[in-house]
Amino acid sequence: MALYESWLGSIVEAALARGGRLVPAHRSMLEAREAEGNQTLWSLAAELGEPVRSYVARLMAIQDLLGTLP
């Protein structure tokens, strides 16, 4: 979970530094992450309880928003 959060945060920081734009490498990583699916994250979140499930849902929403950036 912490690795996912850190990975996603680094992409957010890079996009903000570029005026809300993704570099091609980050776009590729987001596409690969999307193709992998979220089952592993949801399984881990389910084991850890409601606060974690809500947090994972927010992280996934951020990932989805990143995918919409130019």
Helices and strands as residue ranges (DSSP letters): H 2-17, H 24-36, H 39-48, H 50-66
